[in-house]
Amino acid sequence: MSRLKTGTGHELINMPRIRALVNSYLRIPKSPEDERLTVEGIKSGVVFKGATLWILIFAIFVASLGLNVNSTAVIIGAMLISPLMGPIMGVGLSVGIGDFDLLKKSLKNLLVATIFSVLTSTLYFYLTPIDEAQSELLARTSPTIYDVMIAFFGGFAGIVALFTKDKGNVIPGVAIATALMPPLCTAGFGLATGDIYYFLGAFYLYFINSVFISLATYIGVRVMKFKKLDYANHEREKKVKKYILIVAVITMSPAIYLTYGLVKKTIYTTAADNFVTDVLDFKGTLIIEKSISYEDKRIQIVLIGKEVTNEQIAIAKDQLKKYKLLGTSLVVLQGFNQNNIDVGMMKSMIMEDFYRNSEQRIIQQQSKIDSLQKELNAFSAYNFVKKNVGAEIKVLYPEVTSFAFAKTIELSVDSAKADTVTLALLNFKKVPSKSQQNKISDWIKARLNAKRVKLIIK
């Protein structure tokens, strides 16, 4: 049924209208010209020769520098100028429209671009004096299923953007989000330093991004119904699609395994942190060092201050199961024995705690100073206004002989509700009428920017 009805026969939901409304928002306008321009645009970015290859080499140098000095901004800049997306999207397009000549060309140029990228980054990291692995490098060595999803949805965004006339910042955004270049540079770092773990992890991340951007491009091309080339060899086309599916599954499987391990480790570490915070908060003691090992299932803390008894430690161990930490060993070290404590770590934590408390106190004091300064500024401005008001009153109300203004707090006796009010005391040669008093009150409100004014006439 296209319409849902209530028991009384009244129409509840008009399904055709809802579908039409949703379709009007999600439909992508399509024309043969848009399709032709999209295909030509992807094809033009496939070949890596001459200027395109030199741009890639320079972009790799820039990205390697950014990874070397741990600069996110430099890495993003390198990704923006990188032309690596061309052959990767070319692979997906070629399979989607059945252009196997384009598939060969895309794969060949992708291989060329990959080899030049790895060799360039290897050369840089071999020559640079800075060989320490920074956080930006380490982030590219352990791919997970989230990297698969980023590449997949990024590829969808890329093909849809290429198909539309108003591309905006989508293509550069896809290049940044899917991060094709940093893994290649990290792979070069692994080769230059002889660390096979870095090389394999980073190259796997690059492979994931390439495969799933291509897969998303292929799906996007088929969903938008690009015209396929007519080939007699349909068996060949089926084989290619089969190989694509196999490669996608094989590529994704290790990432799923790594993600499973990452999620388990995160859950364990969070539970252990909560256990330390909630259970090991002994009165008169301070935790100066904490170590949590997911691999060894071990929590170790170092305490200073009042000694914790064995009974207290035993009670704390009984709480491990409550935090789903069964099988975890709890080690509590007390005292300043050099064999039990990292003195450098202790100094660092004490200084960190001192700095944090000092910084918090400074922020609180600054907040009070700012609040008092605002009140002082308001009071000063109010006095300045009052001096100028005297000259205006003399012109507007010549019968006024003297005046006084003051801000005060009016407190209700019944409700204890406090409110700010401006008292205006005016001496007149002749008492003004009620309407004149109202006009004077309104003028004082506007002139002094006061919400409430109480006029006192003498």
C-alpha positions as CSV (number, residue, x, y, z in Angstrom):
1,M,0.0,0.0,0.0
2,S,1.3,3.5,-0.8
3,R,-0.7,5.1,1.9
4,L,-1.0,4.1,5.6
5,K,-4.4,4.5,7.2
6,T,-5.8,4.5,10.7
7,G,-8.5,2.1,11.9
8,T,-11.2,4.7,11.1
9,G,-10.0,4.9,7.5
10,H,-8.3,8.3,7.7
11,E,-5.1,8.7,5.8
12,L,-2.1,8.7,8.2
13,I,1.0,8.9,5.9
14,N,1.1,9.8,2.2
15,M,4.0,7.6,1.1
16,P,4.2,8.8,-2.5
17,R,4.5,12.4,-1.4
18,I,7.2,11.6,1.2
19,R,9.2,9.6,-1.4
20,A,8.8,12.5,-3.9
21,L,10.0,15.0,-1.2
22,V,13.0,12.9,-0.2
23,N,13.9,12.3,-3.9
24,S,13.7,16.1,-4.6
25,Y,16.4,16.6,-2.0
26,L,18.7,13.6,-2.8
27,R,18.4,13.4,-6.6
28,I,21.5,14.4,-8.5
29,P,20.7,16.1,-11.8
30,K,22.2,14.2,-14.7
31,S,23.0,15.1,-18.3
32,P,25.1,13.5,-21.0
33,E,27.3,16.6,-21.0
34,D,28.0,16.2,-17.2
35,E,28.9,12.6,-17.7
36,R,31.2,13.3,-20.6
37,L,33.0,16.1,-18.7
38,T,33.4,13.8,-15.6
39,V,34.9,11.0,-17.6
40,E,37.3,13.4,-19.4
41,G,38.2,15.1,-16.1
42,I,39.2,11.8,-14.5
43,K,41.0,10.5,-17.6
44,S,43.1,13.7,-17.8
45,G,44.4,13.2,-14.2
46,V,45.4,9.6,-14.7
47,V,48.7,10.0,-16.5
48,F,51.9,10.8,-14.5
49,K,54.5,12.3,-16.8
50,G,56.4,15.6,-17.0
51,A,55.0,18.4,-14.9
52,T,52.4,16.1,-13.1
53,L,55.2,13.8,-11.9
54,W,57.4,16.7,-10.8
55,I,54.5,18.2,-8.8
56,L,54.0,14.8,-7.1
57,I,57.7,14.7,-6.2
58,F,57.7,18.2,-4.8
59,A,54.5,17.5,-2.8
60,I,56.2,14.3,-1.4
61,F,59.1,16.4,-0.2
62,V,56.8,18.9,1.4
63,A,54.8,16.1,3.1
64,S,58.0,14.5,4.3
65,L,59.2,17.8,5.8
66,G,55.8,18.2,7.6
67,L,56.0,14.7,9.0
68,N,59.6,15.2,10.0
69,V,58.9,18.4,12.0
70,N,55.5,17.2,13.1
71,S,53.6,20.1,11.4
72,T,50.0,19.3,10.5
73,A,49.6,22.5,8.5
74,V,52.5,21.6,6.2
75,I,51.1,18.0,5.7
76,I,47.7,19.4,4.8
77,G,49.3,21.8,2.3
78,A,51.2,18.9,0.7
79,M,48.0,16.9,0.3
80,L,46.3,19.8,-1.4
81,I,48.9,20.0,-4.1
82,S,49.2,16.2,-4.6
83,P,47.8,14.8,-7.9
84,L,47.6,11.2,-6.5
85,M,43.8,11.0,-6.7
86,G,43.8,10.9,-10.5
87,P,44.8,7.3,-11.2
88,I,43.0,5.9,-8.2
89,M,39.7,7.3,-9.3
90,G,40.6,6.3,-12.9
91,V,40.7,2.6,-11.7
92,G,37.1,2.9,-10.3
93,L,35.8,4.7,-13.4
94,S,37.4,2.3,-15.8
95,V,35.8,-0.7,-14.1
96,G,32.5,1.1,-13.9
97,I,32.2,1.9,-17.6
98,G,34.0,-1.2,-18.8
99,D,37.0,0.7,-20.2
100,F,39.8,-1.9,-19.7
101,D,42.4,0.2,-21.6
102,L,41.8,3.0,-19.1
103,L,42.1,0.4,-16.3
104,K,45.6,-0.7,-17.5
105,K,46.7,2.9,-17.9
106,S,45.4,3.8,-14.4
107,L,47.1,0.9,-12.7
108,K,50.3,1.5,-14.6
109,N,50.4,5.2,-13.6
110,L,49.3,4.5,-10.0
111,L,52.3,2.1,-9.8
112,V,54.6,4.8,-11.2
113,A,53.3,7.4,-8.8
114,T,53.7,5.1,-5.8
115,I,57.3,4.1,-6.7
116,F,58.3,7.7,-7.2
117,S,56.6,8.7,-4.0
118,V,58.2,6.1,-1.8
119,L,61.7,6.6,-3.4
120,T,61.4,10.4,-2.9
121,S,60.4,10.1,0.8
122,T,63.1,7.4,1.4
123,L,65.7,9.7,-0.1
124,Y,64.5,12.6,2.1
125,F,64.5,10.6,5.4
126,Y,67.8,9.0,4.5
127,L,69.4,12.5,4.2
128,T,67.6,14.4,7.0
129,P,69.4,14.6,10.4
130,I,66.1,14.4,12.2
131,D,65.3,10.7,12.4
132,E,63.0,10.6,15.4
133,A,59.5,9.2,14.8
134,Q,57.0,12.1,15.5
135,S,53.3,11.6,16.4
136,E,52.2,12.5,12.8
137,L,54.4,9.6,11.5
138,L,53.2,7.1,14.1
139,A,49.6,7.9,13.3
140,R,50.1,6.4,9.9
141,T,51.4,3.0,11.0
142,S,48.3,1.3,12.5
143,P,45.4,1.4,10.1
144,T,41.9,0.4,11.3
145,I,38.4,-0.1,9.9
146,Y,37.8,3.6,10.4
147,D,40.4,4.3,7.7
148,V,38.5,2.0,5.4
149,M,35.3,4.0,6.0
150,I,37.0,7.3,5.6
151,A,38.4,6.2,2.2
152,F,35.1,4.7,1.2
153,F,32.9,7.7,1.9
154,G,35.6,10.1,0.8
155,G,35.6,8.4,-2.6
156,F,31.8,8.8,-2.8
157,A,32.2,12.5,-2.1
158,G,34.8,12.8,-4.8
159,I,32.9,11.1,-7.6
160,V,29.7,13.0,-6.8
161,A,31.7,16.3,-6.7
162,L,33.3,15.6,-10.0
163,F,29.9,14.9,-11.5
164,T,28.5,18.2,-10.5
165,K,29.4,21.6,-11.9
166,D,29.9,23.3,-8.6
167,K,32.7,21.3,-7.1
168,G,33.7,23.9,-4.4
169,N,36.2,22.6,-1.9
170,V,35.1,18.9,-2.1
171,I,38.0,17.4,-4.1
172,P,40.7,19.1,-1.9
173,G,38.7,18.0,1.2
174,V,38.7,14.4,0.0
175,A,42.4,14.5,-0.6
176,I,43.0,15.8,3.0
177,A,40.5,13.4,4.6
178,T,41.7,10.2,2.9
179,A,45.4,11.2,3.4
180,L,47.1,9.4,0.5
181,M,50.5,11.1,0.8
182,P,51.4,10.8,4.5
183,P,51.3,7.0,4.5
184,L,53.6,6.9,1.4
185,C,56.1,9.3,3.2
186,T,55.9,7.1,6.4
187,A,56.6,4.1,4.3
188,G,59.7,5.9,2.9
189,F,60.7,6.7,6.5
190,G,60.5,3.0,7.4
191,L,62.7,2.1,4.4
192,A,65.2,4.8,5.3
193,T,65.5,3.8,8.9
194,G,65.2,0.1,8.3
195,D,62.0,-0.3,10.3
196,I,59.9,-2.8,8.5
197,Y,56.9,-2.3,10.9
198,Y,56.6,1.3,9.8
199,F,56.9,0.5,6.2
200,L,54.3,-2.3,6.2
201,G,51.8,-0.5,8.4
202,A,52.0,2.8,6.4
203,F,51.9,1.1,3.0
204,Y,48.9,-1.0,4.1
205,L,47.1,2.3,5.0
206,Y,47.9,3.7,1.5
207,F,46.7,0.5,-0.1
208,I,43.4,0.7,1.9
209,N,42.8,4.3,0.8
210,S,43.6,3.5,-2.8
211,V,41.4,0.4,-3.0
212,F,38.3,1.9,-1.3
213,I,38.5,5.2,-3.1
214,S,38.5,3.2,-6.3
215,L,35.6,1.0,-5.1
216,A,33.5,4.0,-4.1
217,T,34.2,5.6,-7.5
218,Y,33.1,2.4,-9.2
219,I,29.9,2.2,-7.1
220,G,29.2,5.9,-7.7
221,V,29.6,5.5,-11.5
222,R,27.2,2.5,-11.5
223,V,24.6,4.2,-9.2
224,M,24.6,7.3,-11.5
225,K,24.3,5.0,-14.5
226,F,27.3,6.1,-16.6
227,K,27.1,4.7,-20.1
228,K,29.2,1.6,-20.4
229,L,31.4,0.8,-23.4
230,D,30.3,-2.0,-25.6
231,Y,32.6,-5.0,-25.3
232,A,32.0,-8.5,-26.6
233,N,34.0,-10.1,-23.9
234,H,31.5,-10.0,-21.0
235,E,33.3,-12.9,-19.2
236,R,36.3,-10.6,-18.8
237,E,34.1,-8.0,-17.3
238,K,32.7,-10.5,-14.8
239,K,36.2,-11.6,-13.8
240,V,37.4,-8.1,-13.2
241,K,34.4,-7.4,-10.9
242,K,35.1,-10.7,-9.1
243,Y,38.7,-9.7,-8.5
244,I,37.6,-6.3,-7.2
245,L,35.4,-7.9,-4.6
246,I,38.1,-10.3,-3.6
247,V,40.7,-7.5,-3.3
248,A,38.2,-5.3,-1.2
249,V,37.5,-8.2,1.2
250,I,41.2,-9.1,1.6
251,T,42.1,-5.5,2.1
252,M,39.5,-4.9,4.7
253,S,40.0,-8.0,6.8
254,P,43.3,-7.0,8.6
255,A,41.8,-3.5,9.3
256,I,38.8,-5.1,11.0
257,Y,41.1,-7.3,13.1
258,L,43.3,-4.3,14.1
259,T,40.2,-2.2,14.9
260,Y,38.8,-5.0,17.1
261,G,42.0,-5.0,19.1
262,L,42.1,-1.2,19.3
263,V,38.5,-1.0,20.6
264,K,39.2,-3.7,23.2
265,K,42.3,-1.9,24.3
266,T,40.5,1.4,24.6
267,I,37.7,-0.2,26.6
268,Y,40.2,-1.8,29.0
269,T,42.3,1.4,29.4
270,T,39.1,3.4,30.1
271,A,37.9,0.9,32.7
272,A,41.4,0.8,34.3
273,D,41.5,4.6,34.5
274,N,38.1,4.7,36.2
275,F,39.1,2.0,38.6
276,V,42.2,4.0,39.6
277,T,40.3,7.2,40.0
278,D,37.3,5.7,41.9
279,V,38.8,2.9,44.0
280,L,42.5,3.8,44.6
281,D,41.7,7.3,46.0
282,F,43.0,6.6,49.5
283,K,42.8,9.3,52.1
284,G,46.1,11.0,52.9
285,T,47.9,9.5,49.9
286,L,48.8,10.8,46.4
287,I,49.2,8.7,43.2
288,I,52.4,10.0,41.7
289,E,52.8,7.4,39.0
290,K,50.3,5.2,37.1
291,S,51.0,2.5,34.5
292,I,48.3,0.5,32.7
293,S,49.3,-2.4,30.4
294,Y,46.6,-4.0,28.3
295,E,48.9,-6.6,26.9
296,D,50.1,-7.8,30.4
297,K,46.7,-7.1,32.1
298,R,48.5,-5.1,34.8
299,I,47.8,-1.9,36.7
300,Q,50.7,-0.4,38.7
301,I,50.5,2.7,40.9
302,V,53.1,4.4,43.1
303,L,51.9,6.2,46.2
304,I,53.3,8.8,48.6
305,G,51.8,9.9,51.9
306,K,50.0,7.8,54.4
307,E,50.8,4.1,54.0
308,V,47.9,2.0,52.6
309,T,47.3,-1.2,54.5
310,N,47.2,-4.7,52.9
311,E,43.5,-5.0,53.9
312,Q,42.7,-1.8,51.9
313,I,44.6,-3.1,48.9
314,A,42.8,-6.5,49.1
315,I,39.4,-4.6,49.2
316,A,40.5,-2.6,46.1
317,K,41.5,-5.9,44.3
318,D,38.0,-7.3,45.0
319,Q,36.6,-4.3,43.1
320,L,38.4,-5.2,39.8
321,K,35.6,-7.5,38.7
322,K,33.1,-4.7,39.1
323,Y,35.0,-2.7,36.5
324,K,35.3,-5.8,34.2
325,L,39.0,-6.2,34.9
326,L,39.0,-9.8,35.8
327,G,42.5,-11.3,35.4
328,T,44.2,-8.0,35.9
329,S,47.0,-7.8,38.5
330,L,47.1,-4.8,40.8
331,V,50.6,-3.7,42.0
332,V,50.8,-0.9,44.6
333,L,54.2,0.5,45.3
334,Q,54.7,2.8,48.3
335,G,57.6,4.9,49.6
336,F,60.6,6.5,47.9
337,N,62.7,3.4,47.2
338,Q,64.7,4.1,44.1
339,N,64.0,0.6,42.8
340,N,60.3,1.2,43.0
341,I,59.8,4.6,41.7
342,D,60.8,6.7,38.7
343,V,62.1,9.9,40.4
344,G,62.0,11.8,37.1
345,M,58.4,10.8,36.5
346,M,57.6,11.8,40.1
347,K,59.1,15.3,39.6
348,S,57.4,15.7,36.3
349,M,54.0,14.8,37.8
350,I,54.5,17.1,40.8
351,M,55.4,20.0,38.6
352,E,52.5,19.2,36.3
353,D,50.1,19.2,39.3
354,F,51.7,22.4,40.6
355,Y,51.4,24.1,37.2
356,R,47.8,23.0,36.8
357,N,46.8,24.3,40.2
358,S,48.6,27.6,39.6
359,E,47.1,28.0,36.2
360,Q,43.6,27.4,37.6
361,R,44.2,29.9,40.4
362,I,45.4,32.5,37.9
363,I,42.4,32.0,35.7
364,Q,40.0,32.4,38.8
365,Q,41.8,35.6,39.9
366,Q,41.8,37.0,36.4
367,S,38.0,36.3,36.2
368,K,37.5,38.2,39.4
369,I,39.7,41.1,38.2
370,D,37.7,41.3,34.9
371,S,34.4,41.3,36.8
372,L,35.5,44.1,39.2
373,Q,37.0,46.1,36.2
374,K,33.6,45.9,34.5
375,E,31.9,47.2,37.6
376,L,34.5,50.0,37.9
377,N,34.1,51.0,34.3
378,A,30.4,51.1,34.6
379,F,30.6,53.3,37.7
380,S,33.1,55.6,36.1
381,A,31.0,56.0,33.0
382,Y,27.9,56.6,35.1
383,N,29.6,59.5,37.0
384,F,30.8,61.0,33.7
385,V,27.2,60.8,32.3
386,K,25.9,62.5,35.4
387,K,28.2,65.5,35.0
388,N,27.0,66.0,31.4
389,V,23.4,65.6,32.4
390,G,23.6,68.7,34.5
391,A,24.2,71.0,31.5
392,E,21.3,69.2,29.6
393,I,18.9,69.6,32.5
394,K,19.6,73.3,32.7
395,V,18.4,73.7,29.1
396,L,15.5,71.2,29.2
397,Y,14.2,71.9,32.7
398,P,15.3,75.4,33.8
399,E,13.1,75.1,37.0
400,V,15.4,72.4,38.4
401,T,17.7,73.9,41.0
402,S,19.7,70.8,41.9
403,F,19.8,67.0,41.2
404,A,21.4,63.8,42.4
405,F,21.5,60.3,40.8
406,A,22.5,57.1,42.4
407,K,22.3,53.4,41.6
408,T,21.2,51.2,44.4
409,I,19.7,47.7,45.2
410,E,16.0,47.5,46.1
411,L,15.2,44.4,48.2
412,S,11.6,43.1,48.5
413,V,10.8,42.3,52.2
414,D,8.3,39.5,51.3
415,S,10.2,37.7,48.5
416,A,13.7,38.8,49.3
417,K,14.0,39.5,45.6
418,A,16.7,42.1,44.7
419,D,16.6,44.5,41.8
420,T,18.7,47.4,40.6
421,V,17.1,50.8,40.6
422,T,18.3,54.3,39.8
423,L,17.2,57.0,42.3
424,A,16.8,60.5,40.9
425,L,16.5,63.3,43.4
426,L,15.5,66.6,41.8
427,N,14.8,70.0,43.5
428,F,12.4,72.3,41.6
429,K,11.5,76.0,42.0
430,K,7.9,74.8,41.3
431,V,6.7,71.2,41.7
432,P,6.0,69.9,38.1
433,S,2.8,68.2,37.1
434,K,2.4,64.4,37.0
435,S,2.7,64.3,33.2
436,Q,5.9,66.4,33.4
437,Q,7.3,64.1,36.0
438,N,6.6,61.1,33.7
439,K,8.5,62.8,30.9
440,I,11.4,63.6,33.1
441,S,11.5,60.0,34.4
442,D,11.5,58.6,30.8
443,W,14.2,61.1,29.8
444,I,16.4,60.0,32.7
445,K,15.9,56.3,31.8
446,A,17.0,57.0,28.2
447,R,19.9,59.3,29.2
448,L,21.3,57.0,31.9
449,N,20.4,53.8,30.1
450,A,18.6,52.7,33.3
451,K,15.9,50.0,33.3
452,R,14.1,51.4,36.4
453,V,14.1,54.9,37.7
454,K,12.5,56.2,40.9
455,L,11.9,60.0,40.8
456,I,12.0,61.9,44.1
457,I,10.7,65.5,43.8
458,K,11.5,68.2,46.3
